[in-house]
Amino acid sequence: ELRSLRGTIITMISENEGLPMNFWAKGNVFRGEIVAGNREIFTIQRASESFVFEEGASNGLHSSVERGLASMG
């Protein structure tokens, strides 16, 4: 069982440019933060429920995903 995990995932946009996402995970809960320009985007996943939203937005995206860290990348 995962007790806790913290790190940075870098998604390569081009050969020389990457977009880092800081993440925290504990049990079946995951939180990720991406800063792109002046935008902060958050991902929160608990079990099979995923929420993605931008700071200051009045709504976000909700979806169902597979359970476990495998579904979190």
ZIZISUL-V365381 format. One record per run of one state. SS is the DSSP state (helix for helix, strand for strand, loop for the rest). FROM is the first residue (numbers start at 1). LEN is the number of residues. If there is no record, write none. Layout:
SS,FROM,LEN + SS,FROM,LEN
//
This chain:
loop,1,4 + strand,5,8 + loop,13,5 + strand,18,9 + loop,27,2 + strand,29,8 + loop,37,2 + strand,39,8 + loop,47,2 + strand,49,6 + loop,55,6 + strand,61,4 + loop,65,4 + helix,69,4 + loop,73,1
//
